[in-house]
Every structure is written in structure tokens, then in C-alpha cells.
Amino acid sequence: MESNKSAQEVISTIQSVASPEYAQKAQRYFKTGPGEYGEGDLFWGVRNPQAREIAKKSIRLSLDQIDHLLAHQVHEVRLVGVLILVAQYQKAKTDVEKAQLFQFYCTQFHRINNWDLVDLSAYQIVGDYCYSNSTELLYKWVKSDHLWTRRIAVIACLYFIKKDQFVEILDFCISLRNDSEALMHKACGWMLRELGKRDEVLLRKFFK
């Protein structure tokens, strides 16, 4: 584990494993064309296992350096930044450390701007923190006009579901039933599937 890395060193490492061929596939998969939800996002073609390994070796990066990663125009650089934040949160030993990381994450919603970035981080950070503190922010965020803020609120509920607490996701699925974004319906469907694995009777009752 290294403690003296800079954001630029991490970026150089990410770029060194890039694949232009995979980048083309990723840009289609993550809908980066005009009018699509990932419009304008750029990819270098780095696979998730590679990004995870880079993040693992950069876990002690300072928040100001992580901020540089999350500000980067390339998707996989932001992905590594998000993965480092998750790892740091999971290893945090005090409530103060967790609060600091949660608050930093909350300033980054405009950069956590595709479904994979949300799905790999929201329940681990936001879900854990709100479960231990308050769900008030989730109820606020699920009403946001910003797609990724709404998705963060929904995916955060995966942490609650794993704790057999279902009221939030059921409330959100009702409030989002007419959402204009397919990604929100997919997120709700995923969470309901996870709920059903733990309480099928409740899920069937909800559908009825």
C-alpha cells in the first residue's frame, strides 16, 4: 500500500492499461452519444478489474488528490476515484472519518455521473451513513431533478435492504413510478428484486 501517490501518478497508471478498442465499446455501452444519458463522456478503455487494482494500490490518496481524479474528463479516472473513496470509507475507524468521507462524496454528485459510478459507491457510502444517521437526505434527493442524485438515493437503499429495512425503497418506488428516465425504473426494479430475495411475501403484497 502506497501513501505518497499523486493524482497524476494514478492517472498515468490508468492510461498505461488503456485499450482504444475497448474504449469504443464502452462509449457505446454507456450511451455517450448526443441526447443520451452519458452524452460527451470519454473512455480510455480500462476494465473494472484493472480499475479496482489501481484503486487498491492508491487507497491512501488524500481527498484533494481524489478531487482531481473526480474532476477528470475521462470516465475510468473518475471510476478509480470513486473506488478509492469506497475503500477509504469501508476502512474508516471512526464516525468522524466516515462523516468526512460522506460529506465529500455528497459534493461530487455532478461528477458521479453514470450508473456504474453510482452503483459501485452509493449503497456502500450513502447507504451505510444514512442507515446509521438519518434518511432525511434520501427523501430529499429522490425528488431531485438531477438523474444521478435520484439514482444515488435509490441505490443507497440496497444497504437498508440488506439490513431488512424496506420502508424507504417501497416509498421511493411509489414516488418514482412515473419517472421519465428508464434508468430510474431499472434501479427500482433491481432494488425490488433484492427485497424479494429477503421477503417475497412483502414484495407480492406491494405489487398487489
N, C-alpha and C positions, 0 to 999 in steps of 0.2 A: 504494500500500500504506500503510495507516494503522497507527500504532503506539500510539495513545493511546485506543483504544476501550475501553469498559467492557462487561461482560456485559449490562447493562441497555440500552445503546445497540444492541447486537446483537439482543437480544430485541425491542426496539421495531421494528427494521428487519424482522425476521421477521414480526411481527404485521401490519406495513403491507402485506404482499403476500398475506395470508391470503385464502382463499376458503371460506366456510362450505359451499358446495355440494360442493366437492372434499373438504372435511373429512369429510363424511358418507360419501362413497365410500371414503375412506382408512380410516375406522374399521371399515367392513365388510371391506375387503380385508385389513387387518392383524389381523383376528379379535380385536376388543376386547370382545366380549360375555361374559357370565357363563360361567365354565368354559373359555373359550378361552385360547390361549397369550398373547394380548395383552390380557387382561382389564383393564379400567379405564384403558387408555392413552388419552390425549386428543390430538386433532389440530386444528390451525388450518387445514389445507388449503393447504400450501405444497408446490409441486412440487420434485422433486430438482434440476433446473437452477437454480431460484431459490435453493435452499439452498446449492448449490455456489458460486454467485456471491457470496452473502453471506459464506460461509466464506473465499473467496479474498480478499475485501476486509478480512477480520478475522484474517489469518494470524498477526499478531504479538501476539495476545491472550495475556496471561500465564496460567500454569497455574491460578492461583487464580481467575481470571475464567472460564476454561474449566470449572473445577469447578462454578461457579454455573450454567453452561449445562447441564451433565450432570445436575445435581440438579433441573432444571426438570421439572414435571409434563407439559409439552407435548412430544410426540414430535419435532416438527421442530426444536425448540430443542436437544434432545439430539443430533439428527442433525447440526446445524451444529457443535456442539461436537466430535463425532466427526470430522467432515470437517476441522476446523481441526487436530486432533491428527494426522491422517494427513498433511496438508500440512506441518506442522512437522517430523514425523518424516522425511519424504522430503527435506526441505531441510536437515536436521541435518548438520553438517560434521564432527562428532567422535563417537567411540564413547561418550563421556561424555554428550553431548546425547541420543543415541539411547537410552542406558540410562535416563536420567531420564524420557524420554517413555514408554518401555516400562513402567517401574515405575509411573508414574502411571496408564497405561491399565489395568494389572493391578488397580488399586484400584477400578476403575469397572465391573466385570463386572455388578454388580447394577443398573446404570443403562443399560448397553448391552444392552437387554432386548427386542429384537425382531430378526427375522432380517435386516432391511435394515441395521440399525446394526452387526451383526456382520459381514455380508458386505462392507460398504464399508470395513472397517477391519482385520479380523483378519489377513488374509494380508499386508497392507502393513506392519503394525506387528509383530504377534506372529510372523508367518511369517519376516519378514526378520530379526528379532532372534534368534529361536531357531535359525534356519539358521546364523547367524554365531557362535552361542554354544553352546547345548545344547538338546536336545529333551526333556530330563527333565521339564520342566514340562508339556509337551504330553501326555506319557504319564500324568501325574497328573491333568490337567484332563479328559481324555477319560473318566475314571472318575467324574467328579463327579456328584452328584445334581442339580446345577443345569443345566437345559437349555441356557442360553446359554453357560455355561462349556464344556460338551461341544461345542457348535457352534463356538465360537471355536477349540478345538483342531483340529477337522476342517477348517474353512475356512482356518486358518493353513497347512495342507498345500498349498494352491494355490501358495504361494511355492516350496515344495520341488519340486512337480511341474514348475513352470516351469524348475527347475534340473535336471530329470531325476533327481530323488531320490524314489523311490516307496515305500520300505520303511515309512515312517510311516503313510501313508494306507492301505496294504494291511493293516497291523496294526490300525488303527483300524476299518476296515470289518468285519474279523472280530470284534473285541471288541464292536462295536455292532450286530451282526446281529439281536439280539433286543431292541433298544431299543424302549421303549414309545412314543416320540414320532416321529410321521411326519416332522417337520422334520429329525430326525437322519438318517432314511433318504434323504430328499431331498438333504441335504447330502452324504452319502456317494455317492449316485448322481451328483451333479454332479461331485464330485472324480474319480470313476472315469471319467466321460466325458472329463474333461480329460486324465487319464492315457492313455486310449485314443487321443487325438489324437496323442500323442507316442510311444506304444509299444503298438500294437494287439495284437501277439503276446503281450506280457506280460499284457494285460488278458484276452485269451481264455484264457490259461493259468490266470489267477487264478479266472475263473469256473468252469472245469472242476474 
